[in-house]
Each structure stands twice: as C-alpha cells, then as structure tokens.
C-alpha cells in the first residue's frame, strides 16, 4: 500500500525527472521514529547517502529515479525519488535475528552472521545491579564468564573467561572501552554503558592477537539520540550489612579454652569484659549514587553529557570511598562521507583505606580484652595475677587492638583517570570505509599516609607515659606518594563490505594498531612531626625538616606493542558463514629474537534454519551451528632483559656513610616469548516455540602450551624467582544458556533465563624442573596451602589429611601409605581440590505487569574449595569460634568435632578446608513506573532492590566468595584479611525529562 | 580533508614499515640498569665497589642475621630460652629451644637460604669485577679479597649449621647440567672446610690491615679479620698449629678496658673489634632487620618482642664479681645504663643486653633497623683461641691470654691447672665472654659437651643427629635425590 502511494506520487512528479537535484527525506519506523544509519542508494545516479540520527537524508538524485533503501533489521524497499521531502516508512523484518548486532573487534556484526561466541549484555543488565564496577553486574548472567566478586569499596572483581590459562602472566581480560584498550574499568560509570560484549572464543579473539588470551570485553558507551534534548536522573540510597557473620567465643569460654591449652589456670573463667571485636570495628555501611545525563542529537551532531557521584561508607570503621565521573560523547557528521567521533571521560576517586587485616585481628583478639580500660587507655592482651584483663604484665598473644589499629591507620588516596578518544570515519567509496582512532589515557595517583607513632607507642603498653617517649623518635610520620602514567593507542583500519550477486556478502577488514603503555613514575617522600589535622598533611609543615627523605623514585619501564591484522568475513546466501583472521604482533617486552608472533583463526557457521527443509518449520524458528579455531597470545610479563638490582635495599655503611650496592636479584631467561593459547570450539544457537525459547550451547577445548610461571631457582642458587616457560594448562568446558520470553497478555510479560558453565582446568604438563612443586597460599605463619602439580587444577590445595585424635586429643594424620601418624612428613601431603569452581550458574527471571516490573537474579558456584585461613593462622592464645569453644576433645568427649585446645602453629590440613559451593540471590528488584508524571517529565520509575539478600553456603566462615589477590596460586579462595560479602537494600528513582 | 589525511597516512605508513615498527618495539628500560650497560655505568671505582657493598648489605637481612639466626645459634643452646609469651611460638622458635626442629622449620630454611643469597652476591661480584677494566686494579684485587672473606664467613656458618652443603663457587648457568649438579649436590664437611680455607688464604693475600684502610672504608674486611676467621675455622677442625699461626699474625688489636661498652654504640670499631656487621641508624636507616626489637623486653615498660632470653643457668654460672653478667643480661626490675627503668612486670625475667639499643643515649631511628652492630670477631676471642690451642696442643702460653680476658672482666687470674682443668676454665671463659654472640651452640657441639649441657638444660641431645640441623625440605625436594637429608631427620 505504502509502495503504491509512493509510486503514485512519483508519477505525478514525473516532469522533474530531467536533471539531478538534492532529494530530501526521512526514513521512519512504524512508530514514526526516525531510523538512523539507513542506506539510500540511487540506482541511476550511482550516489548514496546514510540517514542521520533522526532518519533524515539528502541525496543527489533525479526525481523519479528508484531509491533503494536498506537497513539492518528492516525489509529493504525501493521507492521513486520525489522533489518534495520524502517520508519513507520501513517495515521491521520478521526475522528478529537481523536486528541483533554484536560488537566484534574493529567492527560490528549481525548476530546471525557471526561465527564466534560472544555474550552480550545490555545497559539494563548492568545498571540494575547498582555496582561501582560493571564487571560485577554480569555475574551469573553470561555463560562461560565467571565473576569473582568483592565488596571492598573501590575494588575490582576478577573476571575469568572460559577458565584460567596462565599462572605467572597477567590473568585479567582486555577491556576495550570505545576503542581504548585498558585493564580496569573501575573508572567507568556503569550508567554510561550501552553494551557490554564478552568475546569468548579464539576465533573472535584472535583479532586482538597477543592481548587476547584472557578474553576481551568490548564496552560501548552511550550516545545521544532522538530529536530532542533528554535529561535523565537516576539515583539511589542504600544500606549494607554483612551477609553472614561468624559467632566467636565469649570471654569465659576463651579463658577456659586457653587454660586447657596452656594446662594452667592463668585466665579466670569469670571475666570482667566480654568484647565483641567484630561489632567494635564495623558499622552500618551506606552507599548512594546520583547520576545525571543530558543527551540529544541534531542533524550534524549528537551529544551526551553525564555526571555521576558514587559515595560509599564501608562496613569497616573509617573505610570510605567516593568517585565522581564525567563523560562527554559527541559525534560530528562533517559531510556525507566524514564522521568524527569523540569521547572524554574523567574519573576522580578519593578513598580512605583501612587495613583489612583488622577483620583478622578482630577474629583473633581475645574477648576478655576491653577496647579501652576505664582510664581511657587502649586495651591490650595483658592478663593480671587475678586472671582478669590488666593494664600491666606480659602480653598473652601477639594480636593488636583492632579498634586502635583502625583508629591509627590514617590514609587518604586520590586518583584521577582521564580517558579520551578521537575517531574519524571516512567513506572512500560506497563499500570502503576508513577508520582512524586515537585513544589517550592519563592517570595520576596520590597517597597521604599518616602514622601517629607516639600514640601507637602509648597504645602498645597501657603503662607508658608520653613524657617518657624518646625525643629521637617521631611523634608522627607522614608518607606522601604519587605516581602517574600516560598511555596511548592508535588504530587505523579499512573495512570493505559488498554484496555480490545478492548472495555473496563479503566484508574485509585490514588495519594496524599501535599502543604504548607509558612509564609509570613513582615518588615517595617521608617526613615526621606534621600537624595532626589532615588539612596540614604536607612535609613543609613538618617541625623536623631534616628528616624529610625521598624513599622511592622510580620510572617504570615503558611498553610498546604493535599489531597488523586482517579479517575476511563471508556469508553465502545468509546460510553459510566463514570468518578468517590473522594478526601479527610485536611487543617490546621480549628480546629481539622473540618480539614477533602470528595469531591466525577461523570460524565457520551454518544457519540450518534457512535451508529449505527447515525454512517453514514451526518447531524450529532459528538454528545455527558454528565452530572455530584460533591461536592467541599473552604478552603481559615483566620486561625480558637482564637488569641489575641496586639502591637503598642493597646499601651498607662504611665509615659512617651509606653506600649503594649492586647485584643481580634474579636471572632472566633470554628465550622467553609469549604464552600461546589454542582453542577449538563449537556451538549452536536456536530459537523454538514461536521464538519464545532461545538458547545456545557451547563446547570448547583450550590449551596454553608454554605457560609462563615465576620459577624460583634452587635455594642454593640464591637468586629470586624469574619468569620462565613452565608447562601446559588446559581448560575444557561447555556452556548452556536458555531463555524463555512470553507475553501472557498485553499487560503481562515475563521471562526466565538460565545459564550453566562447566570448566575443567588442569595443569596438563609441567616441563620446567624448577616449576615442579611450586607452592603458594602462605597464610603468614610459615604454613603454605597450595602446590602446583601435573594433573591437578591450578590453585590446588595440598594439605595433610586428618585421621583422628591421639590420646591427648591432638590431630593424627594419614601418611602417604594410609597409616596414621602424629608427625607427618612433607611427602604425606595430598591434593584436595582447587579454589577454582568446576561449574557456575545463574538463573534470572522477571515480569512486567502494567507499570510494575520485577526481577530476580541468582548465582551459584560449585566444585571449589576454600581454606579458613583466619582460623588456621594461630600462634597462641587467639580467640576461637563459639562452636570450637563448646565442642573440643576432652578425655570424656573423644569424638568432638575439634581437637583438644592447642597453642602452637597448626600445620596445614584439611581440617581448615571447606566446600566453597554457594548459591546466592544476587538481586531482587521491584519497580513502578509512572508514565506521564507531568507535562515536562516523560517518565518516573521508582524502584527498590535487595542485593545479596540470601545465600546458601557450606563454608563456616564469612564468605566463600574470596577473590583476595585474584591469584589462584596465591590467596584466592583463602579467607584471611578478607572483606566480607555484603547484603544491601536500596531504594531509588529514575526520572526522564 | 587532505589536511587530516596527510599526517594520518604518513604515520600509518611509518608504523607499517618494518624497520620502523621494529624500532618502535625496541624500548630502552628505565626501571633498572640493564646488564648491557654494565660498562657504561659501572666501569669505575665506585661501580666496582658497589658489587661488593651489596654482599655486605645481605648480612643486614632479617633471614640472615636476625630472628632465625638467633633461633639456630642461640635459643638451641643452654644460654638462651625462646622467651616471649608461652603462647607465642615465634613461628618455630619453640622448636629451636626444644631441639625439635624439622626440615620444614622456618629458621632452618631462612639461615640456609640467606647464606646462599649472600654467596650468590659474592659470585656475581666475582663475575663482573674482572670486566670492569677502568676500575683501579689494586682496588679490584682488594674487593675480590673482601668478597672471598665474606663467602668464607657464610660457608663457615653453613657448615657449622648443616655440615656438608653444596659448594657454589660461581654463578650457575641455568642451562648447564654441571652447574645444576653443583647447586644440588652436597659436598662433605671436609670439602666445605677446604673451600673456606682457600677463600681465606686468598683473602689474606689480597686484604690490607685495618690501618691500611682510609677512614671512609672503616668496616671493610681486613687482613686481620681473615686471619681471625681462619684461626676459628682451624679451631673447629682442631688444627691447633693452624690456630697458633693465624692468631700470631693478628696485630694491632687489644682489649678495651670496659667490657660493658663493647656492644654499645660507643664501642663500635674499637681497638678490640676485628669484624662487625654494621647497622646504620641514619636516614634512611639501614640496620640489621628486627635484631633489636625481636630481643627487646616484652610487656609492661618493654620495647620488643622478648625472644632469645638468657637462661637462669647462664645467669647463675658467672663467678662472683664477673662484670660480664650485668653487661650481658637485662634483669626485670633493673635500671639500665642509660637510665631506662625495666618494670618487674615484663614478660620474662631476663633479656639479652647485647641486642639493646638506647633510644635516648644512642643513635636511634626506629626499632626495626637501628644502629646496632653485631660483633662477629673480636680480639678477646683471639686470646681465647690462643689459650685453647696452647692447652690442647700442650705447647704455648695458656694462662697468659686467658687471664687477660679474665682480668678485664674484673676477675682474678685463673686458679685452674692441668690440661683438663684449664680446658674447663677456657670453656667457661668462652661461655661468659662470648655469651649471646652466636657461638655457644656451636662451641657445645664442637667440644662434645652438647649432650651433657642439654641434659642439664632439660633437653635431649641425640648424638649422631643433633650435631647438625636438618637441610631445608625445600632444598631436599629441589635436589630430587642429588642430596640426602642429614641423619636422623626423616
């Protein structure tokens, strides 16, 4: 019908046929909203144009000439040009697949044409979670993507894509934010994110070459759209409490336990004080976020400005964090052929960190110690002759006063991160586009650490008198540190896209990418005796200027990378898909023989549902099979050049003056190259039951053949650990993602999504003799808990196995032959599983009923182990958990769950190892939208969320989700000095004008 | 448009061209000096010295001379207890005290690892010094002598602790099987002693006397120090003639009049001092990590962790009037020489005064690294070695040197007579003169008194086992059969 009207109009306007002129018009969807980016092609004049952001176009063509209009997601159509402004309405394609576009390296791709495995999350997936760092928000929402969260204010969660394939080199994926490669996105305001694409398989990743081995996340931030100015405000306030706490013994139970341990009656079992240290160091956490954005578009320009202020008061006393972000994204269409894109992001964060070891101190300090004595002095673990807390005498344990520890740890950190990019897109001719992009990143960081030395001295012994404080000691010390760096990248590529004979769709991308990670300069200066008020924390205010000293000045190594890439994508009859990529990469990190590497990949796809035999199937709406292979690299290792160690750490006094020393701290391996990972993968995507059920299945087999590990030479060599190729790691797994979407009626629609990922990680080979039996996971009392071994996953716990109790209630252990011994030898240790889960899953569901929206997100992991490090880190006379104090071995209770009280360093055993499996409700959100609040506001939504309201866990500690240092061979999966998982309740509002 | 494209095209072409992209990824390091720049940076006298300075510096490390070393050399003996609170094991110091150390004990690994780290620095210095052709030749000769003296000292501590150990005499090449064998195969005790002697003889040839050094070089190894160490090495092997020859060659030293000042700042570099590990309390401080604080009094009025405390047995063993008792032991409730009042409520009845640093009367820059020097070799020990060698060999003056030491301590000449009587007198004198100077345990073992002394101290010394400590399990694992554990340690 519409075509008929257009044809009719064309006939009327026939006389104007004769000469070329500017034809103007607008391309609209069925709702009358302009479609940006539609392509107009004049068949006779051989000219072309794109619609702008509002769907407007200008094209040089003759009246009456046929214009072909095409746009992804819409049915193509042809109309005759008219001299009066045209209004062209495009019909949405029935095949909804066509609309979906995923972001791939250096371009985008129609989802149905893509051969790789990419998980895409939308803006609403991210913003709903109310997180500082967007990575946290995707937990449980994407198959094959594991997020190990952390609630420490300002920290970054770990993101593991299809298992860990490295030990020594960097483990984090590459983030590409609007074309700028970066390793951390804590500076990105989650509200600014338009899409979050996780590239998972090697055939998608190989275009990023030697930075791709840990996966790539491509983040695209929002752009202005529409033809009017939109102002949007989103804000929330919330409270945060620990999701789970641990009940500790009271002071009388502690006294009894310690007396039994010492076989003494030093501690009275009728104590004066009963301090709950955990309560003393924690408070109700609060957080809020206020976000304001202004966006819009006109014919030549679109723009977005956004401001966000995030503020958090942590549950640990005094631990505060806030972040202010600003973003401006503009696109300028200078001509039909040339477009300039520009982004600018500034993030200013300020924090007052506190030592997380206070959690361990609070766990360990005895409850019989008061926070403060009646005379106002800090409580210390001192026991008097009457068995009660006393102000003088010997210390009965080595744990400090956690409240004083927090009070006297005063630190302020400030960080500014500026990121900006400038891009240019030039259409050389219709099918060929040139893109050039420069990204810049500047970071500056400052720290002020104030240590009140005299107060600490007074706190350590309640009998001390300030008058006796040594005049040569500082009253306080101030360390001020700063660092900065500047990184840039420069990408240039050509994209050729043409469809031949209507069936051969060819896209070729060729380009280069250069990147520099600039030197990080660090400067630390120390002085003493500055005023106590933090506004005077500068060394000019020191009353002892001669003590001002530079303790560190370092200019870090610069790192340069360069890569050349080409990608060929081919689609035959929209059914048979092929992608091939090759990247050649050079890195300054390696010696001249090992600088360059080649990273090829290919992917194949077959859209089965387009074949004749399925074309009309009602059961199967869409089915695509895909598979691929690729090779990836990881170049993130320390610079591979032999250097000398020198400076103050190697200095010595001769004749009263200090002279600097020089030696070699570790010998490097000159043959070191990058880690190479090869992955074969296959999968399928489908839609069935009237498109209501959609899903994907994926399988992969990934092998890193020359894993780099910091190997420590034999003790007798006397030099430190050095990176070397050490072995092979394999990750094999499968992923299932399903989603059901349905509308019951016009008012009610609902969805249920579920995903499950299974990954088997294995150190399949250790060929470097020095890497064999590398240990890790030391818990600070001389005990280690993990060991690297062939045939075991990374992060495997390697412990003694408890057999039972001896006649005194002390543990006995199994030796390697299964016999029982009280003094096991090193060779009696066994493997007990890894801190890495073997599976993880998420279930997400929700409904929208009229103006009400409701959603639930859940997440779970299994197959992993966690070590109760805070419980195992005993020296003597630390507090115990309530459950231990009431159930330990005695001669009349020989089957107790816990051994007889003891006061020595316990050896690492499976007594401290527990299941790390948990299932948690990550988010429940209820929202209500008032559609037309007033004449100016277009909508108002108010919402309430419960974040982490429930957890089901087996672990007896605080939280089984223990990212810690993020190192599976280090402290990951060990609860020691760890921040707690929090449960938060928020209310918020979103209003659009 | 062309304005934009010309520069972009030029840069792109530049980055595409192979030679330029190779240059682009050829980055000069800024963080530390590369080995390739050895001759441009270090080829001068200061550069040559710095390689040897780093060896001396190793002796300040926590794992080398501090907590673990006290654990092995002192707490094991009848002079010292673990100290601190009964509940505080100090990682494994309870095991040191009880003689129940095993191969995984931290102290056992620390001392072993630290000495080999020092030996590595010696070998690195010996590798690079000959390449520095612009450094003064005489200086390089002396520096090689200093390095070898320090290597000998480290092997001496290793052989005393562990018996036979691998002899690593050059920087091992990782790909060399022979070098790997060198680092993993333990040699006999005798081979280690022979190696030490070779190093010391070379050091004696290369080093000047104390008087031959400039004031700014005070603290470097001297010819006298090398003679004294070699004498001690011979003493442990009962080579009495060697002891006599070496001690006779030591000149220019004497006893200081007041024993109590020896371990104070005022007593540093005295006429009695032969070799010291030098803590620097200036700014930045570069002292012996934790030496003072780990041994400081614990609890009320205290200034440290309270480890390595003198036993009642030691305190009661001094003769009446022996000035060394008060100079060696801090007693709970006493007022110290600098006026500090030690509360009677401190955690332990006695503390090691030789580790004490006054924060009022001495240079003090924090308690972790202070001005404290460890007296490694001093003239009083030379006199006692002379007396012992004379008594054991049956020739030479026994009582002369012995009485010099006694008289300085406020005691009359010895009344002991006969070889056996004098042997006991010399042993008692060594105990009191050198208490807490990291020798008691080794003296007990070498003289065969260990079993009886341990029994008197309430511990069990197993002959055939406790003469040496276990080799660290980590090393045994790394050796993978090339070295076996010392007898008696699983």
Interface residues (C-beta under 8 A of the other chain):
Chain A: X258 X261 X262 X338 X382 X392 X393 X394 X395 X396 X397 X398 X424 X426 X436 X461 X463 X464 X470 X471 X472 X473 X490 X492 X512 X514 X519 X546 X547 X549 X551 X554 X555 X556 X557 X558 X559 X560 X561 X562 X564 X586 X587 X588 X592 X595 X639 X641 X642 X643 X644 X645 X646 X648 X649 X650 X651 X652 X653 X654 X655 X656 X657 X658 X659 X660 X661 X662 X663 X664 X667 X669 X713 X714 X715 X716 X717 X718 X719 X769 X770 X773 X781 X782 X823 X825 X826 X875 X876 X877 X903 X904 X905
Chain B: X1 X4 X5 X8 X11 X12 X15 X16 X21 X22 X24 X25 X26 X27 X29 X30 X31 X32 X33 X34 X35 X36 X38 X42 X47 X49 X50 X51 X52 X53 X54 X55 X56 X57 X60 X85 X86 X87 X88 X89 X91 X92 X94 X102 X103 X104 X106 X109 X112 X113 X116 X117 X118 X119 X120 X121 X124 X125 X165 X166 X168 X171 X172 X174 X180 X183 X184 X214 X215 X216 X217 X218 X219 X220 X278 X279 X280 X282 X283 X284 X286 X298 X299 X300 X301 X302 X305 X343 X345 X346 X347 X348 X359 X360 X363 X364 X365 X366 X472 X473 X474 X475 X477 X478 X479 X480 X490
